[in-house]
Amino acid sequence: MPHKNIFKKILFCTDFNTDAMGAYHYALNIAEGNPGSELVIFHVIPEPDAQFWKSYIYEVDDVDNKARHDIDAKIAEAYLRKVPPGINCSTKVVTGNVGEQILKEAQSDEIDLIIIGRGAGSNMINRLLGDFIKKLIHKARCPVLVVPEE
């Protein structure tokens, strides 16, 4: 059947906000409906934040690994423990400009579907997010599912 298993690699973008969980439920549902697909939980550590913390806590040994460990734990708690058996799931965490990193990943030939939460936030945040989502939809090489906050 032509409509089955069209999404082989599903990119779920999270910033751990409340809207991300609603979007995650869609991601799990679509992954379940596409046997053999891979669900990639994708998080970007904003570069300015990373640089700020590095400059102020440079005396802490291995600050990058500590931050990565904390994010891995957060992903495991919020998402990985909710993955039903039979769904192939992986995580990818990168550092940089959030929009640029999501676009870079979205332009990858490997991604078949991007799922992202729209968020509520303030009007300014919504305007910026709206502009980013328009750009993402325009530049991605695959469908983008934007999920409103529940």
N, C-alpha and C positions, 0 to 999 in steps of 0.2 A: 504494500500500500504506500502511495507516494507521501502521505502526510505523517507517516510514522518515522521516528528516529531521525528527524532532520537536524536536531541540535546535538552535535557530538561533544562540543565543549561550551559550557555555559559559564559565563563570568558574572559572579555576584559581587558587586562593589559595596563595601560597607565602611562606615565611619563610626559604627556602634551607636548611632542615634536611634530613637524610638522607631522612626520610619523604616530603618534598615530591617527590623525584624519582620514587618509586614512583607517587605520585598523578599526576604529570605524564605518565607512560606511559599511564595510563588516559585522561587528558584527550586526548592525541594520538589514541589508538585511537578514542575516541568521536567526535572531530572528523572523523577520516577516514571513519567510518561515517555521517556526516551531511553529505554534500556541500553546499557553499554555506554551512555554518555558520561562525561566527567564534569562535575561541578567544582569550579575553582572559586574559593573564597578569597577575594582580593581586597587588601587594605593598603593605603598609602600613608606613611608617616610624613606629615608636612615638613618639608626641609627647614623653613624658618624656625619651627619649634625645635627640631633636632639640633640645629646650630646653636640656638639659645641655650638649651640644656647642656650641650657639650661645653660651651664656653663658661657656664657657671658651675658645673659639677665635674670639671676636668680632673679633680683629684680622686674621683671615684674610679676605681679600676674597671676597665671593660664596660663602660657605660652603654655602648652600642649593644653588646650581648645581653645586658640586663634589660634594656628597653625591649629588645626583640623577645626575650623570655616572657616579659609581662604581656606583650601583645599576643604571643602564642597562647598564653594561659587564658587571655580574654577570648580569643577565637575559639579555643577548646570549650570554654564554659558557655559562651553564648550560642555557638553554632555546631561545632563538631559533635557534641553529645546528643544533638537532635537529628543527626543524619540517620535515616532508616537503613537497615541492612540492605545490601544490594546496590546502594548508590556509591559510585566511585567519586571520592571527594578529595581535593587537595587544597592547600593554602598557598598564597603568594603574598608576601609583604615586601614593599619597596619604599624607598625614601625619595622625596622630591616634591615638586609642585603637584598637588593632588589632581588638578585638571589635566595637566600635561601627561602625567603617568597613566591616568585612565584612558586618555586619548591614544597614547602610545600602545597600550595593551589592546584597545579597541581596534586599532588598525592592523593588528596581527592577523595573519591569514588563518590562524588556528581557531579563533573565537567565532562561534556560530550564533551566539545570543548574549546580550549584555542585559543584566537586570540591576536596576538601581532604584532606591527610594527617592521620592520627590521631597519629602520633608515639609514641615509647617513653617517654623522659624519666623523671623521678622520680615517685613516687606522688602527691606534691602537685601537680606539673605535670599529671599524668594526670587527677587529680580536677578541677582547674580547667578543663582542656581538655575533659574530659567534660561538665562543666556548660555550657561555652560551646557545644559541638557540639549538646547538647540544645536550648539556646536558639536556635541557628541553625536547626536542623531545625524547631522550632516556629514561628519567625517568618518564615522564608524563604517566598516565594511560588512556589517551584519545588522540584523534587527536589534533595536533597543527597547526594552520593556521598562517604562517608568511607572513605578507603583506609588500612588498617593498614600499619605499617612492614613491609617485605619481610623 
